[in-house]
Amino acid sequence: MTPLDFFLWGTLKDIVYKEEPTTPQIMRQRIIEACASIAPDVIRRASQSVIRRIQCCIDSNGHHFEHLL
């Protein structure tokens, strides 16, 4: 799984579907605008979060690790 799986798709969906798109063209435009609205630093932090979670999983030998976050 990637940061896109954990973060980006949900965030984009929330932005794009804030109001129901009425045409495919409007949907495309909203996707473009939603992607442009996400700051690079936000994506960087999401990537770092995934790395931290993976390391916690490794450190706990695959057992529960949410309490370590």
C-alpha positions in Angstrom: 0.0 0.0 0.0 1.2 3.5 -0.7 0.5 7.0 0.7 -2.0 7.3 -2.2 -4.0 4.4 -0.8 -4.0 5.8 2.7 -4.5 9.5 2.1 -4.8 10.9 -1.4 -7.8 9.1 -2.8 -9.9 9.8 0.2 -9.0 13.4 0.3 -9.6 13.9 -3.5 -12.9 12.1 -3.2 -14.0 14.4 -0.4 -13.1 17.5 -2.4 -14.5 16.3 -5.8 -17.8 15.0 -4.4 -18.4 18.0 -2.1 -21.2 18.7 -4.5 -22.4 16.0 -6.9 -20.8 16.4 -10.4 -23.3 16.7 -13.1 -21.2 15.9 -16.2 -18.0 14.1 -17.0 -16.4 17.4 -17.9 -17.2 18.9 -14.6 -15.9 15.7 -12.9 -12.6 16.0 -14.7 -12.2 19.7 -13.9 -12.9 19.1 -10.2 -10.3 16.3 -10.1 -7.7 18.6 -11.7 -8.6 21.4 -9.2 -8.6 19.0 -6.3 -5.1 17.7 -7.2 -3.8 21.3 -7.6 -5.2 22.3 -4.2 -3.2 19.7 -2.2 0.0 21.3 -1.0 3.2 19.3 -1.6 4.0 19.5 2.1 0.7 17.7 2.9 1.6 14.8 0.5 5.1 14.7 2.0 3.7 14.3 5.5 1.4 11.6 4.3 4.3 9.7 2.9 6.3 10.1 6.1 3.3 8.8 8.0 3.2 5.6 5.9 7.0 5.1 6.5 6.5 5.5 10.3 3.6 3.0 10.3 5.6 0.4 8.3 8.5 0.8 10.8 6.2 0.3 13.7 4.8 -2.8 12.0 8.3 -4.2 11.6 9.3 -3.3 15.1 6.3 -5.1 16.5 7.0 -8.2 14.3 3.7 -7.7 12.5 1.6 -7.6 15.7 -0.7 -4.8 16.7 1.1 -1.5 16.7 -1.5 1.3 16.7 -0.7 2.0 20.3 2.9 2.8 19.2 1.9 5.6 16.9 
